[in-house]
């Protein structure tokens, strides 16, 4: 099963793709989509829609996991992230990919065992779980992978994440 994880944003959007091959997770792809600061919001959203569509066509994931909107951030950021989420969800709908939402605290807990983890701890947790030599950079790409891993952990009771977070 291929799981696409997305950390939404209009300036930077994290993408992470993993494969569940039994009890082991395999890294497939990670990247950070960045939009131009000079671009208008409609141009940014169109760019994200096209890029996500291309990823869905190329990799054909079975499911998509997306970080939920956190309302503790300022209103301007919340609106922008909400717009990005709308594009993500619409694109998934167009490609008939089921979508699952996960709160940021849930992702942090699943990856590190703590809801208060910092970006570097998430990157290190992703590296360990995927048995990678180096951490994924930038952190937005690692966040995309973390969201995909969270979906995997939450939907597979028999998974060994490598960090003892099976009950996350």
C-alpha positions, 0 to 999 in steps of 0.5 A: 500500500502506498501512503501519501502524506501532505503537510499543507501550506501555500508557501511551502507544502511538504510531501512524503510517500511511503510504502507498507510492505508487510510490517516494514515501511519503505521510503519512496519519495519526499519533497517540499513544494515551494511557491513564488512569493511574487505569485498571487494566491490563485497562482499559488493554489493552481501550482499546488493543484498541478503539482499534487495532481502530477504526484498522484498520477506518477505514484498512484497512492492508495490513500492520502493523509493530510495534517488537519488545520490547527486553529491556534495559529494566526487567522491569516495563516489559518486561511492560507493553510485552509485554502491549501487544504481545499486544493489538496482535498479537491485534487484527491477527490478528482483522482478518487484517492481516499483522504485521512486527517491527522492533527499535528499533536497526533503526528508528533506523538506517533513519531516521537512519543511526545506531542511536544516534539520539535522539528528536529525530533520529528526529522530524527524519528522519521529517519529511525522509523524508515531506517534511513541513513540521513534525516530528510530535509527540509523539515516540511518534507519530513513532516509529509513523511511523518503524516504518512507514517502516522496514518500507517501506525494508526491503521495497522495494529501489528506495525513496529515503528521502531520506536515502540509507538504501536499504540500511538 
